[in-house]
Amino acid sequence: MENGEMESANQETHSQSGRRYTPVVTHDQAVLQMSSIEPIPPEIPLKKLNLRSQVNMDPSTRGESSDSHGASNGSQNESKLELFGFDSLVNILGLKSMTGEQIPAPSSPRDGEDVAITLGRPKQTGPKLGTMMGVFVPCLQNILGIIYYIRFSWIVGMAGIGDSLLLVSLCGLCTFLTGISLSAIATNGAMKGGGPYYLIGRALGPEVGVSIGLCFFLGNAVAGALYVLGAVETFLDAIPAAGFFKESVTIVPNITSINGTTATTGTPTTVSTPSLHDLQLYGVIVTILLCFIVFGGVKIINKVAPAFLIPVLFSIFCIFIGIFVAPRSNASSGITGLSTNTFKDNWSSDYQRTTNAGVPDQNGSTFWDFNALVGLFFPAVTGIMAGSNRSASLKDTQRSIPVGTLAATLTTSFLYLISVLLFGALATREELLTNRLLTAEVAWPVPAIIYVGIILSTLGAALQSLTGAPRLLAAIANDDILPVLKYFRVKEGGEPHLATLFTAFICIGCVVIGNLDLITPTVTMFFLLCYAGVNLSCFLLDLLDAPSWRPRWKFHHWSLSLLGALLCIVIMFLISWFFTVVSLALASLIYYYVSLKGKAGDWGDGFKSAYFQLALRSLRSLGANQVHPKNWYPIPLILCRPWGKLPENVPCHPKLADFANCMKKKGRGMSIFVSTIDGDYHELAEDAKTACRQLSAYIDYKHCEGVAEIIVAPDMSDGFRGIVQTMGLGNLKPNIVVMRYPEIWRRENLTQIPSTFVSIINDCIIANKAVVIVKGLDEWPGEYQKQYGTIDLYWIVRDGGLMLLLSQLLLTKESFESCKIQVFCIAEEDVEAEELKADVKKFLYDLRMQAEVIVVTMKSWEAHVESGPQQDDSLEAFTSAQRRIAAYLAEMKETARREGNPLMADGKPVVVNEQQVDKFLYTTLKLNSTILRYSRMAAVVLVSLPPPPLDHPAYFYMEYMDLLVENVPRMLIVRGYRRDVVTLFT
């Protein structure tokens, strides 16, 4: 910024109290990188973030700080380095004590953020359906389908009665445990649209919810194709003349079982099966017709849904009647009726090869075993989510979903177990394997009833799939997690027409495949993945047992949910490890894509509760004792904008976050960005929340791991004093206070800054916090700005190794990785230099730190009086500081004489030793001239921070500090907190 611009800007920038600040204008180099931040619309202008405030340190605070500064007034009074308030490094015992155990114990910052509790409740619509029609009937209609009619008897013939009972029990147990988990989650609050996606997403987070929800959507879309193909296959079996193509399959008809082994006899015969092309042609036509019905609206489908279930139940009743009256006169020879001999013959399994259509053939391309049959049969037990999908239409979701879902699951499982026993005793194995529609031939009084039942049940189930899948996709899109799904959004109460077209496209694609037995394993994987997600959700919520977890359904336990989830995974691998890996990979890819491209959403999921409990447990395990140096991490408390003003929508100096990242190794660690608003908390609470949101957005933009806190206080000193006392929990408290050096205080005549600056440093000393003050923050290098040269450390006092550690952390950053470290140690006498150098070299070697050690000797005050000060660049600043201090002191004395009071500064009495003031000035002069002599070209200089001398005006201390940093472009002024942060030991 040009000087003229600076002056004009300063004239325009005033606070309400008359103080002026230097604005950082938008074309300033330090804030150019912030131009890409999307500003959060503030409810208040950021100029209300007043970080400059008047400080009045009372004498009690000074009394407390006197203990901390005892080294300055005690036995060290005669030391030439008493300004720094610590033991000199010349004290070899002090240097060696850094390698031992530590004494004080700082705690650490608070790592939680205020979490807003949002209550999402669906709009209340008039309750319509009870448990029977709202949950039990839809679940029953979805569970009982094509598999039972045209594949169940074939499964019994292939697996035998024993393995079939095990198969049904395994699948039934999986859905029953999932039903228990679903009941627990569904009764833990109101539900919106989306069914299992809503439940899983709110329990495991939006990423898991969207990934499993999309897989469940694909499963429903593919299941629609499964139902369509089942209806078409049944139609072509009932009316073979309707087919345009014929396909003949040659089989060996007579299959006998001798001592548990099978044998084939007789002459081959031909069995006509539907052609693949007929299945494809009719399947596409039926799918298109169903889509037209779906476009008519869900109201039409709900009205005709009961009409689809009645023929299904009646057809099952006819099947059972026919089993008990079999064999009838026109029955096939393989139908023996209920017979113990047939039961014994069919008890064992007969796994063998078949054609793609399921016809036994020794040269067939498909070999069936128990695992493959699990994949074929499992779609016959799916559909337990039908009730949860209709939660908005239920009178009492808390009661209807558990009772109706579990009743439908138990009813169908019992039906399947009974059917295994009856089919196994009804017909020979040959009949079970070759008669694709054995249920129709057995049914009483005529087979046409079964054909009608199969077609209506499958078409009804297909309609449910083509109705539910688009709404599931629309629910995912409406949550606005994935921007790519924005085209499928619908208004509340609207029909998802575009999602329906997309679902129909997927369904037609699966229909073109035309093979029922190849489609069912794919459906199985997607449904099992969804059921595993429901079980894992209940397991996590049950195990964490958060206060909000209060389901009305009490018959649940985390172990049952875990068993259900493991059972789902086991069944997936039993079916096909290849399809399992593919489905898990697809879900993982969706999860990764959602994490990468999705919008962040906080749904109060179980993972957040797990993180919270893990954080609490970790916090308790850390205890209240001090952290060992090997486990010490810098947790900086960063004061944002303490001096001067920034442009609107820039809540923090752009380089502060860059510097905070430099204090972390590989980005690990936490920073706490704090700021204060001057005023009354009751009046400015909302303004503070707005400012906190803006500061949090800045932290996210800078990719800095940290949290934002805004404090409302009467002034900045009071605000910081509250922060430094209360911020953090246990051993997670900030241990380093980072702030910018107030370079503008004299230029802008900001008389309040010295007292505020001194107050903050004294508070840090009393609170046992380390301090890092950044001088030249505007010139601090960005992430990709390469620096060359050296990192120079002027290690004057024992600070626990903090300065050494900071230099090593700087070297881990790309901008400083080309630099080398130089350690300058200050010795008071020449005879101490060699001993000190050897000790420091040995110490750095033991710490595994590469650095060059340089010892500089400072002449005593008496020697200076005799020889006179050296002529260097700092002399002019030294004389100017002496002149200003003398004028300030004369004004203080005149005011005290006029008012009849003792010397006062910053609202409290002070005692000024003019010789001591000159000695402090000379100490900083010598240190500054040494820095300029050796480190003028250094990338960054680190120097020990002298504490504010007791009973000295804050104005004097600012003069000392200004002389120390004079003509040094980039400097870190560091003060440790009397504990070690590095160790020699492994």
Stockholm file with secondary structure:
# STOCKHOLM 1.0

chainA/1-986         MENGEMESANQETHSQSGRRYTPVVTHDQAVLQMSSIEPIPPEIPLKKLNLRSQVNMDPSTRGESSDSHGASNGSQNESKLELFGFDSLVNILGLKSMTGEQIPAPSSPRDGEDVAITLGRPKQTGPKLGTMMGVFVPCLQNILGIIYYIRFSWIVGMAGIGDSLLLVSLCGLCTFLTGISLSAIATNGAMKGGGPYYLIGRALGPEVGVSIGLCFFLGNAVAGALYVLGAVETFLDAIPAAGFFKESVTIVPNITSINGTTATTGTPTTVSTPSLHDLQLYGVIVTILLCFIVFGGVKIINKVAPAFLIPVLFSIFCIFIGIFVAPRSNASSGITGLSTNTFKDNWSSDYQRTTNAGVPDQNGSTFWDFNALVGLFFPAVTGIMAGSNRSASLKDTQRSIPVGTLAATLTTSFLYLISVLLFGALATREELLTNRLLTAEVAWPVPAIIYVGIILSTLGAALQSLTGAPRLLAAIANDDILPVLKYFRVKEGGEPHLATLFTAFICIGCVVIGNLDLITPTVTMFFLLCYAGVNLSCFLLDLLDAPSWRPRWKFHHWSLSLLGALLCIVIMFLISWFFTVVSLALASLIYYYVSLKGKAGDWGDGFKSAYFQLALRSLRSLGANQVHPKNWYPIPLILCRPWGKLPENVPCHPKLADFANCMKKKGRGMSIFVSTIDGDYHELAEDAKTACRQLSAYIDYKHCEGVAEIIVAPDMSDGFRGIVQTMGLGNLKPNIVVMRYPEIWRRENLTQIPSTFVSIINDCIIANKAVVIVKGLDEWPGEYQKQYGTIDLYWIVRDGGLMLLLSQLLLTKESFESCKIQVFCIAEEDVEAEELKADVKKFLYDLRMQAEVIVVTMKSWEAHVESGPQQDDSLEAFTSAQRRIAAYLAEMKETARREGNPLMADGKPVVVNEQQVDKFLYTTLKLNSTILRYSRMAAVVLVSLPPPPLDHPAYFYMEYMDLLVENVPRMLIVRGYRRDVVTLFT
#=GR chainA/1-986 SS CCHHHHHHHHHHCBCTTSCBCCBCCTTSGGGGGGGGSCCCCCSSCGGGCCCCCCCCCCHHHHHHHHHHTHHHHSGGGGCTTGGGCSCBTTCHHHHHHTTSCCCCCCCBCCCCCCCCCCCCCCCCCCCCBCHIIIIIHHHHHHHSSHHHHHTHHHHHHHHHHHHHHHHHHHHHHHHHHHHHHHHHHHTSSCCCTTTHHHHHHHHHCHHHHHHHHHHHHHHHHHHHHHHHHHHHHHHHHHCGGGCSSEEEEEECCEEEEETTEEEEESCCEEEEEECHHHHHHHHHHHHHHHHHHHHTCHHHHHHHHHHHHHHHHHHHHHHHHHHHHCSCTTCCTTBCCSCHHHHHHTSSCCCCEECTTSCBCTTCSEECCHHHHHHHHGGGGCCTTTTGGGGGGBSCHHHHHHHHHHHHHHHHHHHHHHHHHHHHHHBCHHHHHHCTTHHHHHSSSCTHHHHHHHHHHHHHHHHHHHHHHHHHHHHHHHTTSCGGGGGGCCCTTCCCHHHHHHHHHHHHHHHHHCCHHHHHHHHHHHHHHHHHHHHHHHHHHHHHCCTTCCCSCCCCCHHHHHHHHHHHHHHHHHHCHHHHHHHHHHHHHHHHHHHHHSCCCCCCCHHHHHHHHHHHHHHHHHCSSCCCGGGCCCCEEEECSCSSBCCTTCCSCHHHHHHHHHTSBTTBSCEEEEEEEESCHHHHHHHHHHHHHHHHHHHHHTTCCEEEEEEEESSHHHHHHHHHHHSSBTBBSCCEEEEECCTTTTTTTCTHHHHHHHHHHHHHHHTTCEEEEEESGGGCCCTTCCCCSEEEEEECBCCTTHHHHHHHHHHTSTTTTTCEEEEEEEESSGGGHHHHHHHHHHHHHHTTCCCEEEEEECCCHHHHHHHCCCCSTTHHHHHHHHHHHHHHHHHHHHHHHHHTCCCEETTEECCCCHHHHHHHHHHHHHHHHHHHHHHTTCSEEEEECCCCCTTCCHHHHHHHHHHHHTTCSSEEEEECCSSCSCCSCC
#=GC SS_cons         CCHHHHHHHHHHCBCTTSCBCCBCCTTSGGGGGGGGSCCCCCSSCGGGCCCCCCCCCCHHHHHHHHHHTHHHHSGGGGCTTGGGCSCBTTCHHHHHHTTSCCCCCCCBCCCCCCCCCCCCCCCCCCCCBCHIIIIIHHHHHHHSSHHHHHTHHHHHHHHHHHHHHHHHHHHHHHHHHHHHHHHHHHTSSCCCTTTHHHHHHHHHCHHHHHHHHHHHHHHHHHHHHHHHHHHHHHHHHHCGGGCSSEEEEEECCEEEEETTEEEEESCCEEEEEECHHHHHHHHHHHHHHHHHHHHTCHHHHHHHHHHHHHHHHHHHHHHHHHHHHCSCTTCCTTBCCSCHHHHHHTSSCCCCEECTTSCBCTTCSEECCHHHHHHHHGGGGCCTTTTGGGGGGBSCHHHHHHHHHHHHHHHHHHHHHHHHHHHHHHBCHHHHHHCTTHHHHHSSSCTHHHHHHHHHHHHHHHHHHHHHHHHHHHHHHHTTSCGGGGGGCCCTTCCCHHHHHHHHHHHHHHHHHCCHHHHHHHHHHHHHHHHHHHHHHHHHHHHHCCTTCCCSCCCCCHHHHHHHHHHHHHHHHHHCHHHHHHHHHHHHHHHHHHHHHSCCCCCCCHHHHHHHHHHHHHHHHHCSSCCCGGGCCCCEEEECSCSSBCCTTCCSCHHHHHHHHHTSBTTBSCEEEEEEEESCHHHHHHHHHHHHHHHHHHHHHTTCCEEEEEEEESSHHHHHHHHHHHSSBTBBSCCEEEEECCTTTTTTTCTHHHHHHHHHHHHHHHTTCEEEEEESGGGCCCTTCCCCSEEEEEECBCCTTHHHHHHHHHHTSTTTTTCEEEEEEEESSGGGHHHHHHHHHHHHHHTTCCCEEEEEECCCHHHHHHHCCCCSTTHHHHHHHHHHHHHHHHHHHHHHHHHTCCCEETTEECCCCHHHHHHHHHHHHHHHHHHHHHHTTCSEEEEECCCCCTTCCHHHHHHHHHHHHTTCSSEEEEECCSSCSCCSCC
//
